Amino acid sequence: MEEASSERHLSFDNEVSRYQWMLQKVYKEKKELELLNEQLRTQLAMEKRAHEATKKELLIIQTAHRDGSNPPELDDHL
């Protein structure tokens, strides 16, 4: 009878160890995903700023073209 109790205790300890390992693995994955999320948010913010700058440049060029003149920053190059 004592042997069966010992085996159950060992089985329980193994199960606890397995769940602890799984929990640590999930926690590590969560941290990695949080880091990736932050990196992607930073990249998205930079790309949004670049997009806005490009839209502004395009508007300047379109306005200059419509008015028949060179855009101010292009006058130096022509």
N, C-alpha and C positions, 0 to 999 in steps of 0.2 A: 504494500500500500504506500509506503514511504517513497518507493521508487517511482510510482506513478505520479505522485505529488511533485517530486523532483523534476520529472520529465515535463510536467505541465508548467512548472516555474521556468525551466530552461526554454521551453517553447514560447512562453510569454515574453521572456527577456529577448529572445531572437526577434519576435514580432515587434517589440518596442524599439529595438535597434534598427530594424528595417524601416519602420515609420519615421524614426528620427532621421535616418539617412535620406528618406524621400522628402521630408520636410526641409532639410538643409539644401537638397538639390533644387526644390521648388523656390526656396528663398533666394538662392544664387541666381536662378533663371529670372526671377522677378527683378532683382537688382540690375542684371544685364539688360533686361527689357526697358527698365526705367532710364538707364544710361543711353540706350539707343534712342528712346523716345525724346530725350533732351537734345541729343545730337541732331535728330531729324527736325525738331522744332527750331533749333538754331539755324540749320541749313535752310529751312523753309522761310524763316524771317529774312535771311540774306537774299534769297531768291526773290522774295516779294519786293525788297528794296531795289534790287537790280531791275526787276520788271517795271516798277514805278519810274525809275530813272530812264529806262528805254522808252516808256510811253511818253515821258516829258520831252525827250529828244525828238521822238517822232512827231509830236505835236508842233514843236518848234520848226522842224523841217517842212511839215505840211503847211504851216502858216506862212513860212517864207516862200514856199513854192507858189502858194495861192497869190501872195502879194508880188511875186515876180522878183524877189531878191534872194540873196544867199542868207542862210541862217547865220547869226552873229559868230558862232564858233567856227563856221566854215569859211568866212571871209578871209581869215588869216592863211588858209591853206590854198586858196584859189588865186 
